[in-house]
């Protein structure tokens, strides 16, 4: 037993060293694009995640630096709390602490991964193979050095799953580990609460009602966060509370309506954001025509007048309010614009049901699953086309695609043996997440799947093992 544990420690250590190698090589190739002082990779989202805890320390208020009600809760607080704890503990060395912590999270995630496989009684050979795949494939460690939630959410997803299975199997009378890890996971990425809900539903289904009742405490931090939001905004702002009439930025109600309109035909989030940003800063017909070129031809005549009105609404905001000015209500033309764009959207959906209900969700799903998740610049730019990088790309793609297939196929076993087990629940969580991203959200980045990729590999490992046993 001790010898086997040494093997897994060695795999975790070697896999972490390899991940650090890729990250440091990537940093060296980034050159002047990102600051070298903190040794981490910044992102466009960093300010909205990290400014609130910094403002809490500086001015005593948890909010980002934008104006408007949404500045108090635009991002869920989990990643900010993680930064705040390290800031309080390590002061000016917080960036180094984050780097070390995120390296440590990956190391311990490998150990958690193998412990979870152990619950399902894979033989040692398969357990070593799948643990090695998780440790050594860079698609699972690509965000280690980033200052966004994907750098820590896979660890907390695995930790929550580990404590859930452990408590169900009678190793804990009170599910404290599940409550704490699940509660923090929801604060990091609220959309992952679907897993916590499924895990608690599993307790109930298996007549572990006391565990289920205790586990509801995992939702308490998120409930308190939302009560705070309601007390500030005067209403519940939803799961994506980024829009408000008081925002002096793009993220006002007209932007929300433009987002819903684009969801009829668009699955590329970067294309949508670039188009709306261009319309917001330039009222010229040339910009309008450029944006329309990225809209399917059959929609262009219909949406062109709406796009022109959006240009004028944003021009009014920028010309009448300075960057830090406060806006207290809807601007002229916004209410009528919202009504008209909703009517247009309803009509376009009724006239293009195949696009809205089938083709666009399918394209969105395809974009999510046909990806290697090799997000680093070295893989995407610097070594693109080099044989070893292309071999790595195909290996990661085939591995991840196999995990999605396993997650879709595994629930079919339920109809054969009528057994609800932990792997079925995990695979359902991943399928629901894919459905939400593809059908509801539609315009996604592949990184939104990052927290669930390790669990997908767990499902694949168990599925392959069960098929071998049957054969």
C-alpha positions in Angstrom: 0.0 0.0 0.0 2.8 2.4 1.0 4.7 1.5 -2.2 1.6 2.3 -4.4 1.1 5.7 -2.6 4.7 6.5 -3.4 4.0 5.9 -7.1 1.1 8.4 -7.0 3.1 11.0 -5.1 5.8 10.6 -7.7 3.3 11.0 -10.6 1.8 14.1 -8.9 5.2 15.6 -8.3 6.5 14.9 -11.9 3.2 16.1 -13.4 3.3 19.3 -11.5 7.0 19.9 -12.6 5.9 19.3 -16.2 3.0 21.7 -15.8 5.3 24.4 -14.3 7.7 23.8 -17.2 5.0 24.6 -19.8 3.8 27.6 -17.8 7.3 29.1 -17.4 8.1 28.4 -21.1 4.9 30.2 -22.0 5.8 33.2 -19.8 9.2 33.4 -21.5 7.4 33.6 -24.9 4.9 36.2 -23.8 7.7 38.7 -23.5 6.3 42.2 -22.9 2.7 41.3 -23.3 2.1 40.7 -19.6 3.9 42.0 -16.5 6.9 39.9 -15.4 6.8 41.3 -11.9 4.1 38.9 -10.6 5.0 35.8 -12.6 1.3 35.3 -13.4 -0.8 35.8 -16.6 -3.2 38.7 -16.3 -6.6 38.7 -18.2 -9.3 41.2 -19.1 -11.4 39.8 -16.2 -8.7 40.3 -13.5 -9.7 43.7 -12.4 -13.3 42.8 -11.8 -12.2 39.8 -9.7 -9.4 41.3 -7.7 -10.3 45.0 -7.4 -13.1 44.3 -4.9 -10.9 42.7 -2.2 -8.3 45.4 -2.8 -10.9 48.1 -2.4 -12.1 46.4 0.7 -8.7 46.8 2.2 -8.2 50.4 0.9 -11.6 52.0 1.3 -13.6 49.5 3.3 -16.0 48.6 0.5 -16.3 45.4 -1.6 -16.8 46.7 -5.1 -14.8 47.1 -8.4 -13.7 50.4 -9.7 -16.6 51.0 -12.1 -19.7 53.1 -11.4 -23.2 51.8 -10.9 -25.0 49.3 -8.6 -23.5 46.2 -10.4 -20.0 47.2 -9.3 -20.8 45.7 -5.9 -21.5 42.2 -7.1 -20.6 41.9 -10.8 -18.4 38.9 -10.1 -19.0 36.2 -7.6 -16.7 36.7 -4.6 -14.9 33.3 -4.4 -11.8 34.2 -6.3 -11.6 37.6 -4.6 -11.8 36.0 -1.2 -9.0 33.6 -2.2 -6.9 36.7 -3.2 -7.9 38.5 0.0 -6.8 35.7 2.3 -3.4 35.5 0.6 -3.1 39.3 0.6 -3.7 39.4 4.4 -1.2 36.6 5.0 1.6 37.6 2.7 1.1 41.4 2.0 3.2 42.6 -1.0 4.3 38.9 -1.7 0.7 38.1 -2.6 1.5 37.4 -6.3 4.2 34.9 -5.4 1.8 33.3 -2.9 -0.8 33.0 -5.6 1.7 31.3 -7.9 2.8 28.9 -5.2 -0.8 28.2 -4.1 -2.0 27.5 -7.7 0.9 25.1 -8.3 0.0 23.4 -5.0 -3.6 23.2 -6.0 -2.7 21.3 -9.2 -0.4 18.9 -7.2 -3.1 18.1 -4.7 -5.7 17.8 -7.4 -3.7 14.9 -8.9 -3.8 13.2 -5.5 -7.5 13.9 -5.2 -8.1 12.5 -8.6 -6.5 9.2 -7.8 -8.4 9.0 -4.5 -11.6 9.5 -6.4 -10.7 6.7 -8.9 -9.9 4.6 -5.9 -13.5 4.8 -4.7 -14.6 3.0 -7.9 -12.2 0.1 -7.5 -10.2 0.4 -10.7 -7.3 -2.0 -10.8 -3.9 -0.5 -10.1 -2.8 -0.5 -13.7 -5.8 1.5 -15.0 -5.6 3.8 -12.0 -2.0 4.6 -12.7 -2.8 5.2 -16.4 -5.6 7.6 -15.8 -3.8 9.4 -13.0 -0.9 9.8 -15.3 -3.1 11.2 -18.1 -4.5 13.8 -15.7 -1.1 14.7 -14.3 0.9 14.9 -17.6 -1.6 16.2 -20.2 -1.4 20.0 -20.4 -5.1 20.4 -21.2 -5.7 19.9 -17.5 -3.2 22.4 -16.2 -3.4 25.2 -18.8 -4.7 27.9 -16.4 -2.3 27.2 -13.5 -0.6 30.6 -13.8 -3.8 32.7 -14.7 -5.5 35.2 -12.4 -9.0 33.9 -13.2 -11.2 31.3 -11.6 -10.1 28.4 -13.9 -6.8 28.4 -12.1 -8.4 27.1 -8.8 -11.9 25.8 -9.7 -10.8 22.3 -10.9 -9.2 21.7 -7.5 -12.3 22.7 -5.6 -14.5 20.7 -8.0 -12.5 17.6 -7.2 -12.3 18.4 -3.5 -16.1 18.8 -3.4 -16.6 15.5 -5.3 -14.1 13.7 -3.0 -15.8 14.8 0.2 -19.3 14.0 -1.3 -18.3 10.4 -2.1 -16.4 10.0 1.2 -19.4 11.2 3.3 -21.9 9.0 1.3 -19.7 5.9 1.9 -20.0 6.4 5.7 -16.5 7.8 6.3 -17.9 11.0 7.8 -21.0 11.4 10.0 -21.2 15.1 9.4 -20.3 16.3 5.9 -18.2 19.3 7.0 -15.7 18.9 4.2 -18.4 18.8 1.6 -20.2 21.8 3.1 -17.0 23.9 3.1 -15.6 22.9 -0.3 -19.0 22.9 -2.0 -19.9 26.3 -0.5 -16.7 27.8 -1.7 -17.0 26.2 -5.1 -20.3 27.9 -5.6 -18.8 31.2 -4.6 -16.1 30.7 -7.2 -18.4 29.8 -10.1 -22.2 29.8 -9.2 -23.0 27.7 -12.3 -21.3 24.7 -10.7 -24.1 24.6 -8.1 -25.7 22.1 -10.4 -23.2 19.5 -9.1 -23.9 20.4 -5.5 -27.6 20.1 -6.1 -27.1 16.7 -7.8 -24.9 15.5 -5.0 -27.4 16.4 -2.4 -30.2 14.8 -4.5 -28.2 11.6 -4.5 -28.0 11.6 -0.7 -31.8 12.0 -0.7 -32.4 9.3 -3.3 -30.2 6.9 -1.3 -32.2 7.6 1.9 -29.3 9.5 3.5 -31.6 12.3 4.4 -29.6 13.6 7.4 -26.6 14.0 5.1 -28.8 15.8 2.6 -30.2 18.1 5.2 -26.7 19.0 6.6 -25.4 19.5 3.1 -27.8 22.3 2.4 -25.5 24.5 4.5 -23.2 24.6 1.5 -25.7 27.1 -0.1 -25.5 29.4 2.9 -22.5 31.6 1.7 -24.1 32.0 -1.7 -27.5 32.8 -0.1 -25.8 35.5 2.1 -24.0 36.9 -1.0 -27.3 37.2 -2.8 -29.1 38.8 0.2 -26.3 41.4 0.1 -26.9 42.0 -3.6 -30.7 42.4 -3.1 -30.1 44.8 -0.2 -27.9 47.0 -2.5 -29.9 46.7 -5.8 -33.4 46.4 -4.3 -34.0 43.3 -6.3 -32.4 39.9 -7.2 -30.0 40.5 -10.1 -29.9 36.9 -11.3 -27.0 34.5 -11.8 -25.2 36.9 -14.1 -25.6 40.3 -12.3 -23.6 42.4 -14.7 -26.3 44.6 -16.1 -27.8 47.7 -14.5 -29.4 51.0 -15.6 -26.9 52.7 -13.2 -23.8 51.3 -14.9 -21.7 53.8 -16.8 -20.3 51.2 -19.1 -21.3 48.9 -22.0 -23.1 46.6 -19.5 -26.4 48.3 -19.5 -29.8 46.8 -20.4 -29.4 47.5 -24.1 -26.3 45.4 -24.2 -28.2 42.6 -22.5 -30.9 42.8 -25.2 -28.2 42.8 -27.9 -26.7 39.6 -26.3 -30.1 37.9 -26.5 -30.6 38.9 -30.1 -27.2 37.6 -31.1 -28.0 34.2 -29.5 -30.3 33.5 -32.4 -27.5 32.9 -34.8 -24.1 33.5 -33.0 -22.0 31.0 -31.1 -18.7 32.8 -31.2 -18.5 35.0 -28.1 -15.4 36.9 -29.2 -17.1 37.9 -32.4 -20.1 39.2 -30.6 -18.1 41.2 -28.1 -15.9 42.7 -30.8 -19.0 43.7 -32.8 -20.9 45.3 -30.0 -17.7 47.1 -28.8 -17.2 48.5 -32.3 -20.8 49.8 -32.5 -20.5 51.4 -29.0 -17.5 53.6 -29.9 -18.2 54.5 -33.6 -21.4 55.7 -35.1 -20.1 55.6 -38.7 -21.9 53.6 -41.4 -18.6 52.0 -42.3 -18.4 50.4 -38.8 -22.0 49.4 -39.1 -21.4 47.7 -42.4 -18.3 45.9 -41.0 -20.3 44.6 -38.1 -23.1 43.5 -40.4 -20.7 41.4 -42.4 -20.3 39.1 -39.4 -24.1 38.6 -39.3 -25.7 35.9 -41.5 -27.0 37.5 -44.7 -30.7 36.7 -44.1 -30.7 38.7 -40.8 -28.7 41.8 -42.0 -31.6 43.9 -43.3 -33.7 43.1 -40.2 -31.0 44.0 -37.6 -29.4 47.0 -39.3 -31.8 49.6 -38.0 -31.5 48.1 -34.5 -27.7 48.3 -34.7 -27.9 51.9 -35.8 -30.1 52.8 -32.8 -27.6 51.0 -30.5 -24.8 53.2 -31.9 -26.8 56.3 -31.1 -27.7 55.2 -27.6 -24.0 54.5 -26.8 -23.0 57.7 -28.4 -25.4 59.6 -26.1 -23.9 57.9 -23.0 -20.4 58.6 -24.0 -21.0 62.2 -25.0 -23.1 63.2 -22.0 -21.3 61.4 -19.2 -17.7 61.3 -18.3 -16.1 58.0 -17.5 -16.6 58.2 -13.7 -20.0 60.0 -13.9 -22.9 58.4 -12.1 -26.1 57.4 -14.0 -29.2 56.9 -12.0 -31.8 55.8 -14.5 -32.5 54.7 -18.1 -31.1 57.0 -20.8 -33.3 58.5 -23.5 -34.3 55.9 -26.0 -33.2 52.9 -24.0 -36.7 51.7 -22.9 -38.1 52.0 -26.4 -35.0 50.2 -27.8 -35.4 47.3 -25.4 -39.1 46.9 -26.3 -38.4 47.0 -30.1 -35.4 44.6 -29.9 -37.5 42.1 -27.9 -40.3 42.2 -30.5 -37.7 41.8 -33.3 -36.1 38.9 -31.5 -39.4 37.1 -31.0 -40.3 37.5 -34.6 -36.9 36.3 -35.9 -37.1 33.2 -33.6 -40.5 32.3 -34.9 -39.3 32.7 -38.5 -36.0 30.9 -37.9 -36.8 28.1 -35.5 -34.1 25.8 -36.9 -31.4 28.3 -36.3 -32.5 29.2 -32.7 -33.4 25.7 -31.4 -31.0 23.5 -33.3 -28.2 24.9 -35.5 -26.9 27.6 -33.1 -26.9 25.3 -30.0 -25.2 22.6 -32.1 -22.5 25.0 -33.3 -21.9 26.1 -29.8 -21.7 22.5 -28.5 -19.3 21.7 -31.4 -17.1 24.6 -30.5 -16.9 23.4 -26.9 -16.2 19.7 -27.5 -14.0 20.0 -30.6 -11.1 21.6 -28.7 -7.7 20.4 -27.4 -7.9 22.9 -24.4 -4.2 23.8 -25.0 -4.8 27.5 -24.2 -1.2 28.6 -23.7 0.4 30.9 -26.3 3.2 28.4 -26.9 0.7 25.8 -28.1 -1.5 28.2 -30.0 1.1 30.4 -31.7 4.8 29.8 -31.0 5.0 26.0 -31.7 1.9 25.7 -33.8 2.6 23.3 -36.7 5.6 21.7 -35.0 5.2 17.9 -35.1 5.4 17.3 -31.3 2.9 20.1 -30.6 0.5 18.9 -33.2 0.8 15.3 -31.7 0.1 16.8 -28.3 -2.9 18.7 -29.6 -4.4 15.7 -31.2 -3.8 13.6 -28.1 -5.5 16.1 -25.9 -8.4 16.5 -28.3 -9.0 12.8 -28.6 -8.8 12.3 -24.9 -11.2 15.0 -24.1 -13.6 14.0 -26.8 -13.6 10.5 -25.4 -14.5 11.9 -22.0 -17.6 13.7 -23.4 -18.7 10.6 -25.2 -18.3 8.6 -22.0 -20.4 11.2 -20.1 -23.2 11.0 -22.7 -23.0 7.2 -22.9 -22.7 6.3 -19.3 -26.3 7.3 -18.3 -27.5 4.7 -20.8 -26.3 2.1 -18.3 -29.1 3.3 -16.0 -31.7 2.0 -18.5 -30.0 -1.4 -18.4 -29.3 -1.9 -14.7 -31.5 0.8 -13.1 -28.7 1.7 -10.8 -28.0 5.2 -9.7 -24.4 5.5 -8.6 -21.9 8.3 -8.1 -20.5 8.1 -11.6 -24.0 8.5 -13.1 -24.5 11.6 -11.0 -21.2 13.1 -12.1 -21.8 12.3 -15.8 -25.3 13.9 -15.5 -23.7 17.0 -14.0 -21.3 17.3 -17.0 -24.1 16.7 -19.5 -26.3 19.4 -17.9 -23.3 21.8 -17.9 -22.8 21.1 -21.6 -26.5 21.7 -22.3 -26.5 24.9 -20.3 -23.5 26.3 -22.1 -24.6 25.2 -25.6 -28.3 25.9 -25.4 -28.7 28.7 -22.8 -25.4 30.6 -22.8 -24.4 29.8 -26.4 -21.6 32.3 -26.9 -18.9 30.6 -24.8 -15.2 30.2 -24.3 -13.8 26.7 -24.1 -12.4 27.5 -20.7 -15.9 27.4 -19.2 -15.5 23.6 -19.3 -12.2 23.6 -17.4 -13.6 22.9 -13.9 -15.4 19.7 -15.1 -12.7 18.2 -17.3 -11.0 16.2 -14.5 -14.4 14.7 -13.5 -15.0 13.8 -17.2 -11.7 11.8 -17.1 -13.0 10.0 -14.0 -16.1 9.0 -15.8 -14.0 7.8 -18.8 -11.8 5.8 -16.5 -14.7 4.0 -14.8 -16.5 3.5 -18.1 -13.4 1.9 -19.8 -12.9 -0.3 -16.8 -16.5 -1.5 -16.7 -16.4 -2.3 -20.4 -13.2 -4.3 -20.0 -14.8 -6.2 -17.1 -17.9 -7.0 -19.2 -15.8 -8.2 -22.2 
